[in-house]
Amino acid sequence: MKPRVMEIDGKKVLVLQEGATLEDYKKAIIANALQENKDHVVETAGKLGISKTTLYRMRGDGKGLLNG
């Protein structure tokens, strides 16, 4: 199972899953942050302290520094 973000008592929490990798958790966090920021990559990257290229790579868009 993949980790997921749930809302409990009005607060968002990341649900831990047995067998999930660090990469799975990073993807869940990034997906949630993008959703909260209405898919604004620049704003999300700034809030998370990561590059736009990292966000595109994690989303699997194929966009990035060399791919447009």
mmCIF file of the N, C-alpha and C atoms, coordinates in Angstrom:
data_MODEL
# 
_entry.id   MODEL 
# 
loop_
_atom_site.group_PDB 
_atom_site.id 
_atom_site.type_symbol 
_atom_site.label_atom_id 
_atom_site.label_alt_id 
_atom_site.label_comp_id 
_atom_site.label_asym_id 
_atom_site.label_entity_id 
_atom_site.label_seq_id 
_atom_site.pdbx_PDB_ins_code 
_atom_site.Cartn_x 
_atom_site.Cartn_y 
_atom_site.Cartn_z 
_atom_site.occupancy 
_atom_site.B_iso_or_equiv 
_atom_site.pdbx_formal_charge 
_atom_site.auth_seq_id 
_atom_site.auth_comp_id 
_atom_site.auth_asym_id 
_atom_site.auth_atom_id 
_atom_site.pdbx_PDB_model_num 
ATOM 1   N N  . MET A 1 1  ? 0.834   -1.197 0.000   1.00 0.00 ? 1  MET A N  1 
ATOM 2   C CA . MET A 1 1  ? 0.000   0.000  0.000   1.00 0.00 ? 1  MET A CA 1 
ATOM 3   C C  . MET A 1 1  ? 0.870   1.249  0.000   1.00 0.00 ? 1  MET A C  1 
ATOM 4   N N  . LYS A 1 2  ? 0.381   2.266  -0.647  1.00 0.00 ? 2  LYS A N  1 
ATOM 5   C CA . LYS A 1 2  ? 1.083   3.531  -0.696  1.00 0.00 ? 2  LYS A CA 1 
ATOM 6   C C  . LYS A 1 2  ? 0.622   4.400  0.477   1.00 0.00 ? 2  LYS A C  1 
ATOM 7   N N  . PRO A 1 3  ? 1.513   5.223  1.016   1.00 0.00 ? 3  PRO A N  1 
ATOM 8   C CA . PRO A 1 3  ? 1.093   6.142  2.068   1.00 0.00 ? 3  PRO A CA 1 
ATOM 9   C C  . PRO A 1 3  ? 0.112   7.151  1.499   1.00 0.00 ? 3  PRO A C  1 
ATOM 10  N N  . ARG A 1 4  ? -0.741  7.674  2.353   1.00 0.00 ? 4  ARG A N  1 
ATOM 11  C CA . ARG A 1 4  ? -1.698  8.671  1.879   1.00 0.00 ? 4  ARG A CA 1 
ATOM 12  C C  . ARG A 1 4  ? -1.935  9.719  2.953   1.00 0.00 ? 4  ARG A C  1 
ATOM 13  N N  . VAL A 1 5  ? -2.430  10.840 2.523   1.00 0.00 ? 5  VAL A N  1 
ATOM 14  C CA . VAL A 1 5  ? -2.752  11.925 3.431   1.00 0.00 ? 5  VAL A CA 1 
ATOM 15  C C  . VAL A 1 5  ? -4.238  11.834 3.749   1.00 0.00 ? 5  VAL A C  1 
ATOM 16  N N  . MET A 1 6  ? -4.567  11.873 5.037   1.00 0.00 ? 6  MET A N  1 
ATOM 17  C CA . MET A 1 6  ? -5.962  11.826 5.483   1.00 0.00 ? 6  MET A CA 1 
ATOM 18  C C  . MET A 1 6  ? -6.241  13.037 6.356   1.00 0.00 ? 6  MET A C  1 
ATOM 19  N N  . GLU A 1 7  ? -7.493  13.406 6.423   1.00 0.00 ? 7  GLU A N  1 
ATOM 20  C CA . GLU A 1 7  ? -7.883  14.494 7.314   1.00 0.00 ? 7  GLU A CA 1 
ATOM 21  C C  . GLU A 1 7  ? -8.564  13.883 8.526   1.00 0.00 ? 7  GLU A C  1 
ATOM 22  N N  . ILE A 1 8  ? -8.020  14.183 9.698   1.00 0.00 ? 8  ILE A N  1 
ATOM 23  C CA . ILE A 1 8  ? -8.564  13.692 10.962  1.00 0.00 ? 8  ILE A CA 1 
ATOM 24  C C  . ILE A 1 8  ? -8.758  14.887 11.876  1.00 0.00 ? 8  ILE A C  1 
ATOM 25  N N  . ASP A 1 9  ? -9.977  15.100 12.319  1.00 0.00 ? 9  ASP A N  1 
ATOM 26  C CA . ASP A 1 9  ? -10.322 16.238 13.180  1.00 0.00 ? 9  ASP A CA 1 
ATOM 27  C C  . ASP A 1 9  ? -9.855  17.557 12.580  1.00 0.00 ? 9  ASP A C  1 
ATOM 28  N N  . GLY A 1 10 ? -10.012 17.700 11.272  1.00 0.00 ? 10 GLY A N  1 
ATOM 29  C CA . GLY A 1 10 ? -9.658  18.947 10.604  1.00 0.00 ? 10 GLY A CA 1 
ATOM 30  C C  . GLY A 1 10 ? -8.175  19.137 10.332  1.00 0.00 ? 10 GLY A C  1 
ATOM 31  N N  . LYS A 1 11 ? -7.352  18.149 10.685  1.00 0.00 ? 11 LYS A N  1 
ATOM 32  C CA . LYS A 1 11 ? -5.912  18.239 10.453  1.00 0.00 ? 11 LYS A CA 1 
ATOM 33  C C  . LYS A 1 11 ? -5.494  17.164 9.467   1.00 0.00 ? 11 LYS A C  1 
ATOM 34  N N  . LYS A 1 12 ? -4.574  17.512 8.566   1.00 0.00 ? 12 LYS A N  1 
ATOM 35  C CA . LYS A 1 12 ? -4.069  16.535 7.611   1.00 0.00 ? 12 LYS A CA 1 
ATOM 36  C C  . LYS A 1 12 ? -2.912  15.768 8.229   1.00 0.00 ? 12 LYS A C  1 
ATOM 37  N N  . VAL A 1 13 ? -2.969  14.442 8.083   1.00 0.00 ? 13 VAL A N  1 
ATOM 38  C CA . VAL A 1 13 ? -1.905  13.581 8.603   1.00 0.00 ? 13 VAL A CA 1 
ATOM 39  C C  . VAL A 1 13 ? -1.464  12.616 7.512   1.00 0.00 ? 13 VAL A C  1 
ATOM 40  N N  . LEU A 1 14 ? -0.207  12.254 7.531   1.00 0.00 ? 14 LEU A N  1 
ATOM 41  C CA . LEU A 1 14 ? 0.343   11.273 6.604   1.00 0.00 ? 14 LEU A CA 1 
ATOM 42  C C  . LEU A 1 14 ? 0.244   9.906  7.266   1.00 0.00 ? 14 LEU A C  1 
ATOM 43  N N  . VAL A 1 15 ? -0.497  9.006  6.647   1.00 0.00 ? 15 VAL A N  1 
ATOM 44  C CA . VAL A 1 15 ? -0.717  7.674  7.212   1.00 0.00 ? 15 VAL A CA 1 
ATOM 45  C C  . VAL A 1 15 ? 0.452   6.773  6.814   1.00 0.00 ? 15 VAL A C  1 
ATOM 46  N N  . LEU A 1 16 ? 1.097   6.195  7.806   1.00 0.00 ? 16 LEU A N  1 
ATOM 47  C CA . LEU A 1 16 ? 2.226   5.300  7.562   1.00 0.00 ? 16 LEU A CA 1 
ATOM 48  C C  . LEU A 1 16 ? 1.728   3.952  7.078   1.00 0.00 ? 16 LEU A C  1 
ATOM 49  N N  . GLN A 1 17 ? 2.456   3.377  6.131   1.00 0.00 ? 17 GLN A N  1 
ATOM 50  C CA . GLN A 1 17 ? 2.094   2.077  5.584   1.00 0.00 ? 17 GLN A CA 1 
ATOM 51  C C  . GLN A 1 17 ? 3.306   1.152  5.643   1.00 0.00 ? 17 GLN A C  1 
ATOM 52  N N  . GLU A 1 18 ? 3.096   -0.062 6.054   1.00 0.00 ? 18 GLU A N  1 
ATOM 53  C CA . GLU A 1 18 ? 4.183   -1.037 6.105   1.00 0.00 ? 18 GLU A CA 1 
ATOM 54  C C  . GLU A 1 18 ? 4.680   -1.323 4.688   1.00 0.00 ? 18 GLU A C  1 
ATOM 55  N N  . GLY A 1 19 ? 5.968   -1.314 4.529   1.00 0.00 ? 19 GLY A N  1 
ATOM 56  C CA . GLY A 1 19 ? 6.567   -1.614 3.238   1.00 0.00 ? 19 GLY A CA 1 
ATOM 57  C C  . GLY A 1 19 ? 6.720   -0.415 2.316   1.00 0.00 ? 19 GLY A C  1 
ATOM 58  N N  . ALA A 1 20 ? 6.238   0.748  2.730   1.00 0.00 ? 20 ALA A N  1 
ATOM 59  C CA . ALA A 1 20 ? 6.369   1.951  1.901   1.00 0.00 ? 20 ALA A CA 1 
ATOM 60  C C  . ALA A 1 20 ? 7.809   2.464  1.995   1.00 0.00 ? 20 ALA A C  1 
ATOM 61  N N  . THR A 1 21 ? 8.286   3.005  0.884   1.00 0.00 ? 21 THR A N  1 
ATOM 62  C CA . THR A 1 21 ? 9.655   3.524  0.838   1.00 0.00 ? 21 THR A CA 1 
ATOM 63  C C  . THR A 1 21 ? 9.661   5.024  1.084   1.00 0.00 ? 21 THR A C  1 
ATOM 64  N N  . LEU A 1 22 ? 10.845  5.559  1.312   1.00 0.00 ? 22 LEU A N  1 
ATOM 65  C CA . LEU A 1 22 ? 10.988  7.000  1.470   1.00 0.00 ? 22 LEU A CA 1 
ATOM 66  C C  . LEU A 1 22 ? 10.483  7.718  0.220   1.00 0.00 ? 22 LEU A C  1 
ATOM 67  N N  . GLU A 1 23 ? 10.750  7.149  -0.937  1.00 0.00 ? 23 GLU A N  1 
ATOM 68  C CA . GLU A 1 23 ? 10.282  7.718  -2.206  1.00 0.00 ? 23 GLU A CA 1 
ATOM 69  C C  . GLU A 1 23 ? 8.747   7.799  -2.226  1.00 0.00 ? 23 GLU A C  1 
ATOM 70  N N  . ASP A 1 24 ? 8.070   6.776  -1.721  1.00 0.00 ? 24 ASP A N  1 
ATOM 71  C CA . ASP A 1 24 ? 6.608   6.775  -1.649  1.00 0.00 ? 24 ASP A CA 1 
ATOM 72  C C  . ASP A 1 24 ? 6.106   7.928  -0.780  1.00 0.00 ? 24 ASP A C  1 
ATOM 73  N N  . TYR A 1 25 ? 6.769   8.137  0.359   1.00 0.00 ? 25 TYR A N  1 
ATOM 74  C CA . TYR A 1 25 ? 6.364   9.219  1.253   1.00 0.00 ? 25 TYR A CA 1 
ATOM 75  C C  . TYR A 1 25 ? 6.619   10.582 0.631   1.00 0.00 ? 25 TYR A C  1 
ATOM 76  N N  . LYS A 1 26 ? 7.746   10.725 -0.059  1.00 0.00 ? 26 LYS A N  1 
ATOM 77  C CA . LYS A 1 26 ? 8.039   11.999 -0.729  1.00 0.00 ? 26 LYS A CA 1 
ATOM 78  C C  . LYS A 1 26 ? 6.970   12.307 -1.772  1.00 0.00 ? 26 LYS A C  1 
ATOM 79  N N  . LYS A 1 27 ? 6.575   11.308 -2.532  1.00 0.00 ? 27 LYS A N  1 
ATOM 80  C CA . LYS A 1 27 ? 5.548   11.506 -3.554  1.00 0.00 ? 27 LYS A CA 1 
ATOM 81  C C  . LYS A 1 27 ? 4.214   11.898 -2.927  1.00 0.00 ? 27 LYS A C  1 
ATOM 82  N N  . ALA A 1 28 ? 3.862   11.274 -1.811  1.00 0.00 ? 28 ALA A N  1 
ATOM 83  C CA . ALA A 1 28 ? 2.602   11.598 -1.134  1.00 0.00 ? 28 ALA A CA 1 
ATOM 84  C C  . ALA A 1 28 ? 2.623   13.030 -0.613  1.00 0.00 ? 28 ALA A C  1 
ATOM 85  N N  . ILE A 1 29 ? 3.736   13.450 -0.044  1.00 0.00 ? 29 ILE A N  1 
ATOM 86  C CA . ILE A 1 29 ? 3.860   14.813 0.479   1.00 0.00 ? 29 ILE A CA 1 
ATOM 87  C C  . ILE A 1 29 ? 3.783   15.826 -0.658  1.00 0.00 ? 29 ILE A C  1 
ATOM 88  N N  . ILE A 1 30 ? 4.491   15.561 -1.746  1.00 0.00 ? 30 ILE A N  1 
ATOM 89  C CA . ILE A 1 30 ? 4.497   16.481 -2.880  1.00 0.00 ? 30 ILE A CA 1 
ATOM 90  C C  . ILE A 1 30 ? 3.114   16.542 -3.531  1.00 0.00 ? 30 ILE A C  1 
ATOM 91  N N  . ALA A 1 31 ? 2.466   15.406 -3.694  1.00 0.00 ? 31 ALA A N  1 
ATOM 92  C CA . ALA A 1 31 ? 1.125   15.386 -4.291  1.00 0.00 ? 31 ALA A CA 1 
ATOM 93  C C  . ALA A 1 31 ? 0.153   16.194 -3.445  1.00 0.00 ? 31 ALA A C  1 
ATOM 94  N N  . ASN A 1 32 ? 0.231   16.054 -2.135  1.00 0.00 ? 32 ASN A N  1 
ATOM 95  C CA . ASN A 1 32 ? -0.647  16.806 -1.245  1.00 0.00 ? 32 ASN A CA 1 
ATOM 96  C C  . ASN A 1 32 ? -0.356  18.306 -1.322  1.00 0.00 ? 32 ASN A C  1 
ATOM 97  N N  . ALA A 1 33 ? 0.916   18.673 -1.332  1.00 0.00 ? 33 ALA A N  1 
ATOM 98  C CA . ALA A 1 33 ? 1.279   20.089 -1.409  1.00 0.00 ? 33 ALA A CA 1 
ATOM 99  C C  . ALA A 1 33 ? 0.821   20.694 -2.732  1.00 0.00 ? 33 ALA A C  1 
ATOM 100 N N  . LEU A 1 34 ? 0.965   19.957 -3.830  1.00 0.00 ? 34 LEU A N  1 
ATOM 101 C CA . LEU A 1 34 ? 0.492   20.448 -5.124  1.00 0.00 ? 34 LEU A CA 1 
ATOM 102 C C  . LEU A 1 34 ? -1.024  20.624 -5.129  1.00 0.00 ? 34 LEU A C  1 
ATOM 103 N N  . GLN A 1 35 ? -1.718  19.691 -4.524  1.00 0.00 ? 35 GLN A N  1 
ATOM 104 C CA . GLN A 1 35 ? -3.175  19.786 -4.446  1.00 0.00 ? 35 GLN A CA 1 
ATOM 105 C C  . GLN A 1 35 ? -3.585  21.024 -3.643  1.00 0.00 ? 35 GLN A C  1 
ATOM 106 N N  . GLU A 1 36 ? -2.940  21.255 -2.514  1.00 0.00 ? 36 GLU A N  1 
ATOM 107 C CA . GLU A 1 36 ? -3.256  22.421 -1.686  1.00 0.00 ? 36 GLU A CA 1 
ATOM 108 C C  . GLU A 1 36 ? -2.950  23.732 -2.405  1.00 0.00 ? 36 GLU A C  1 
ATOM 109 N N  . ASN A 1 37 ? -1.956  23.730 -3.288  1.00 0.00 ? 37 ASN A N  1 
ATOM 110 C CA . ASN A 1 37 ? -1.567  24.936 -4.024  1.00 0.00 ? 37 ASN A CA 1 
ATOM 111 C C  . ASN A 1 37 ? -2.136  24.956 -5.440  1.00 0.00 ? 37 ASN A C  1 
ATOM 112 N N  . LYS A 1 38 ? -3.167  24.154 -5.681  1.00 0.00 ? 38 LYS A N  1 
ATOM 113 C CA . LYS A 1 38 ? -3.865  24.123 -6.974  1.00 0.00 ? 38 LYS A CA 1 
ATOM 114 C C  . LYS A 1 38 ? -2.915  23.908 -8.139  1.00 0.00 ? 38 LYS A C  1 
ATOM 115 N N  . ASP A 1 39 ? -1.962  22.992 -7.954  1.00 0.00 ? 39 ASP A N  1 
ATOM 116 C CA . ASP A 1 39 ? -0.980  22.605 -8.973  1.00 0.00 ? 39 ASP A CA 1 
ATOM 117 C C  . ASP A 1 39 ? -0.056  23.733 -9.418  1.00 0.00 ? 39 ASP A C  1 
ATOM 118 N N  . HIS A 1 40 ? 0.118   24.763 -8.605  1.00 0.00 ? 40 HIS A N  1 
ATOM 119 C CA . HIS A 1 40 ? 1.087   25.820 -8.905  1.00 0.00 ? 40 HIS A CA 1 
ATOM 120 C C  . HIS A 1 40 ? 2.465   25.331 -8.484  1.00 0.00 ? 40 HIS A C  1 
ATOM 121 N N  . VAL A 1 41 ? 3.245   24.938 -9.475  1.00 0.00 ? 41 VAL A N  1 
ATOM 122 C CA . VAL A 1 41 ? 4.534   24.302 -9.229  1.00 0.00 ? 41 VAL A CA 1 
ATOM 123 C C  . VAL A 1 41 ? 5.519   25.259 -8.552  1.00 0.00 ? 41 VAL A C  1 
ATOM 124 N N  . VAL A 1 42 ? 5.605   26.495 -9.018  1.00 0.00 ? 42 VAL A N  1 
ATOM 125 C CA . VAL A 1 42 ? 6.567   27.450 -8.461  1.00 0.00 ? 42 VAL A CA 1 
ATOM 126 C C  . VAL A 1 42 ? 6.258   27.720 -6.989  1.00 0.00 ? 42 VAL A C  1 
ATOM 127 N N  . GLU A 1 43 ? 4.990   27.950 -6.678  1.00 0.00 ? 43 GLU A N  1 
ATOM 128 C CA . GLU A 1 43 ? 4.583   28.215 -5.294  1.00 0.00 ? 43 GLU A CA 1 
ATOM 129 C C  . GLU A 1 43 ? 4.850   27.001 -4.401  1.00 0.00 ? 43 GLU A C  1 
ATOM 130 N N  . THR A 1 44 ? 4.508   25.823 -4.897  1.00 0.00 ? 44 THR A N  1 
ATOM 131 C CA . THR A 1 44 ? 4.711   24.594 -4.125  1.00 0.00 ? 44 THR A CA 1 
ATOM 132 C C  . THR A 1 44 ? 6.196   24.337 -3.883  1.00 0.00 ? 44 THR A C  1 
ATOM 133 N N  . ALA A 1 45 ? 7.008   24.517 -4.925  1.00 0.00 ? 45 ALA A N  1 
ATOM 134 C CA . ALA A 1 45 ? 8.449   24.308 -4.779  1.00 0.00 ? 45 ALA A CA 1 
ATOM 135 C C  . ALA A 1 45 ? 9.017   25.247 -3.725  1.00 0.00 ? 45 ALA A C  1 
ATOM 136 N N  . GLY A 1 46 ? 8.583   26.501 -3.734  1.00 0.00 ? 46 GLY A N  1 
ATOM 137 C CA . GLY A 1 46 ? 9.056   27.463 -2.739  1.00 0.00 ? 46 GLY A CA 1 
ATOM 138 C C  . GLY A 1 46 ? 8.669   27.060 -1.324  1.00 0.00 ? 46 GLY A C  1 
ATOM 139 N N  . LYS A 1 47 ? 7.433   26.617 -1.152  1.00 0.00 ? 47 LYS A N  1 
ATOM 140 C CA . LYS A 1 47 ? 6.967   26.225 0.183   1.00 0.00 ? 47 LYS A CA 1 
ATOM 141 C C  . LYS A 1 47 ? 7.677   24.978 0.704   1.00 0.00 ? 47 LYS A C  1 
ATOM 142 N N  . LEU A 1 48 ? 8.018   24.068 -0.206  1.00 0.00 ? 48 LEU A N  1 
ATOM 143 C CA . LEU A 1 48 ? 8.694   22.838 0.205   1.00 0.00 ? 48 LEU A CA 1 
ATOM 144 C C  . LEU A 1 48 ? 10.213  22.980 0.244   1.00 0.00 ? 48 LEU A C  1 
ATOM 145 N N  . GLY A 1 49 ? 10.726  24.064 -0.332  1.00 0.00 ? 49 GLY A N  1 
ATOM 146 C CA . GLY A 1 49 ? 12.176  24.267 -0.344  1.00 0.00 ? 49 GLY A CA 1 
ATOM 147 C C  . GLY A 1 49 ? 12.895  23.344 -1.308  1.00 0.00 ? 49 GLY A C  1 
ATOM 148 N N  . ILE A 1 50 ? 12.227  23.010 -2.411  1.00 0.00 ? 50 ILE A N  1 
ATOM 149 C CA . ILE A 1 50 ? 12.834  22.166 -3.430  1.00 0.00 ? 50 ILE A CA 1 
ATOM 150 C C  . ILE A 1 50 ? 12.716  22.858 -4.785  1.00 0.00 ? 50 ILE A C  1 
ATOM 151 N N  . SER A 1 51 ? 13.392  22.322 -5.801  1.00 0.00 ? 51 SER A N  1 
ATOM 152 C CA . SER A 1 51 ? 13.369  22.954 -7.114  1.00 0.00 ? 51 SER A CA 1 
ATOM 153 C C  . SER A 1 51 ? 12.135  22.533 -7.916  1.00 0.00 ? 51 SER A C  1 
ATOM 154 N N  . LYS A 1 52 ? 11.812  23.344 -8.918  1.00 0.00 ? 52 LYS A N  1 
ATOM 155 C CA . LYS A 1 52 ? 10.716  22.998 -9.824  1.00 0.00 ? 52 LYS A CA 1 
ATOM 156 C C  . LYS A 1 52 ? 11.032  21.681 -10.531 1.00 0.00 ? 52 LYS A C  1 
ATOM 157 N N  . THR A 1 53 ? 12.290  21.506 -10.896 1.00 0.00 ? 53 THR A N  1 
ATOM 158 C CA . THR A 1 53 ? 12.698  20.290 -11.590 1.00 0.00 ? 53 THR A CA 1 
ATOM 159 C C  . THR A 1 53 ? 12.394  19.057 -10.745 1.00 0.00 ? 53 THR A C  1 
ATOM 160 N N  . THR A 1 54 ? 12.653  19.142 -9.450  1.00 0.00 ? 54 THR A N  1 
ATOM 161 C CA . THR A 1 54 ? 12.363  18.023 -8.548  1.00 0.00 ? 54 THR A CA 1 
ATOM 162 C C  . THR A 1 54 ? 10.875  17.725 -8.534  1.00 0.00 ? 54 THR A C  1 
ATOM 163 N N  . LEU A 1 55 ? 10.055  18.774 -8.498  1.00 0.00 ? 55 LEU A N  1 
ATOM 164 C CA . LEU A 1 55 ? 8.602   18.569 -8.505  1.00 0.00 ? 55 LEU A CA 1 
ATOM 165 C C  . LEU A 1 55 ? 8.146   17.889 -9.784  1.00 0.00 ? 55 LEU A C  1 
ATOM 166 N N  . TYR A 1 56 ? 8.613   18.372 -10.921 1.00 0.00 ? 56 TYR A N  1 
ATOM 167 C CA . TYR A 1 56 ? 8.224   17.762 -12.183 1.00 0.00 ? 56 TYR A CA 1 
ATOM 168 C C  . TYR A 1 56 ? 8.685   16.307 -12.250 1.00 0.00 ? 56 TYR A C  1 
ATOM 169 N N  . ARG A 1 57 ? 9.883   16.044 -11.766 1.00 0.00 ? 57 ARG A N  1 
ATOM 170 C CA . ARG A 1 57 ? 10.414  14.678 -11.779 1.00 0.00 ? 57 ARG A CA 1 
ATOM 171 C C  . ARG A 1 57 ? 9.566   13.768 -10.897 1.00 0.00 ? 57 ARG A C  1 
ATOM 172 N N  . MET A 1 58 ? 9.175   14.256 -9.724  1.00 0.00 ? 58 MET A N  1 
ATOM 173 C CA . MET A 1 58 ? 8.371   13.455 -8.802  1.00 0.00 ? 58 MET A CA 1 
ATOM 174 C C  . MET A 1 58 ? 6.966   13.209 -9.350  1.00 0.00 ? 58 MET A C  1 
ATOM 175 N N  . ARG A 1 59 ? 6.438   14.191 -10.083 1.00 0.00 ? 59 ARG A N  1 
ATOM 176 C CA . ARG A 1 59 ? 5.115   14.033 -10.673 1.00 0.00 ? 59 ARG A CA 1 
ATOM 177 C C  . ARG A 1 59 ? 5.154   13.095 -11.866 1.00 0.00 ? 59 ARG A C  1 
ATOM 178 N N  . GLY A 1 60 ? 6.339   12.934 -12.448 1.00 0.00 ? 60 GLY A N  1 
ATOM 179 C CA . GLY A 1 60 ? 6.469   12.061 -13.601 1.00 0.00 ? 60 GLY A CA 1 
ATOM 180 C C  . GLY A 1 60 ? 6.081   12.718 -14.908 1.00 0.00 ? 60 GLY A C  1 
ATOM 181 N N  . ASP A 1 61 ? 6.104   14.044 -14.945 1.00 0.00 ? 61 ASP A N  1 
ATOM 182 C CA . ASP A 1 61 ? 5.740   14.773 -16.152 1.00 0.00 ? 61 ASP A CA 1 
ATOM 183 C C  . ASP A 1 61 ? 6.763   14.620 -17.257 1.00 0.00 ? 61 ASP A C  1 
ATOM 184 N N  . GLY A 1 62 ? 7.980   14.301 -16.883 1.00 0.00 ? 62 GLY A N  1 
ATOM 185 C CA . GLY A 1 62 ? 9.042   14.278 -17.871 1.00 0.00 ? 62 GLY A CA 1 
ATOM 186 C C  . GLY A 1 62 ? 9.584   15.668 -18.136 1.00 0.00 ? 62 GLY A C  1 
ATOM 187 N N  . LYS A 1 63 ? 8.999   16.682 -17.468 1.00 0.00 ? 63 LYS A N  1 
ATOM 188 C CA . LYS A 1 63 ? 9.501   18.041 -17.620 1.00 0.00 ? 63 LYS A CA 1 
ATOM 189 C C  . LYS A 1 63 ? 10.631  18.237 -16.620 1.00 0.00 ? 63 LYS A C  1 
ATOM 190 N N  . GLY A 1 64 ? 11.559  19.039 -16.976 1.00 0.00 ? 64 GLY A N  1 
ATOM 191 C CA . GLY A 1 64 ? 12.663  19.313 -16.084 1.00 0.00 ? 64 GLY A CA 1 
ATOM 192 C C  . GLY A 1 64 ? 13.692  20.158 -16.792 1.00 0.00 ? 64 GLY A C  1 
ATOM 193 N N  . LEU A 1 65 ? 14.842  20.242 -16.227 1.00 0.00 ? 65 LEU A N  1 
ATOM 194 C CA . LEU A 1 65 ? 15.884  21.109 -16.739 1.00 0.00 ? 65 LEU A CA 1 
ATOM 195 C C  . LEU A 1 65 ? 16.213  20.812 -18.203 1.00 0.00 ? 65 LEU A C  1 
ATOM 196 N N  . LEU A 1 66 ? 16.296  19.556 -18.573 1.00 0.00 ? 66 LEU A N  1 
ATOM 197 C CA . LEU A 1 66 ? 16.678  19.206 -19.945 1.00 0.00 ? 66 LEU A CA 1 
ATOM 198 C C  . LEU A 1 66 ? 15.477  18.844 -20.817 1.00 0.00 ? 66 LEU A C  1 
ATOM 199 N N  . ASN A 1 67 ? 14.325  18.619 -20.218 1.00 0.00 ? 67 ASN A N  1 
ATOM 200 C CA . ASN A 1 67 ? 13.177  18.148 -20.984 1.00 0.00 ? 67 ASN A CA 1 
ATOM 201 C C  . ASN A 1 67 ? 12.102  19.209 -21.215 1.00 0.00 ? 67 ASN A C  1 
ATOM 202 N N  . GLY A 1 68 ? 12.350  20.445 -20.841 1.00 0.00 ? 68 GLY A N  1 
ATOM 203 C CA . GLY A 1 68 ? 11.379  21.510 -21.081 1.00 0.00 ? 68 GLY A CA 1 
ATOM 204 C C  . GLY A 1 68 ? 10.568  21.749 -19.897 1.00 0.00 ? 68 GLY A C  1 
# 
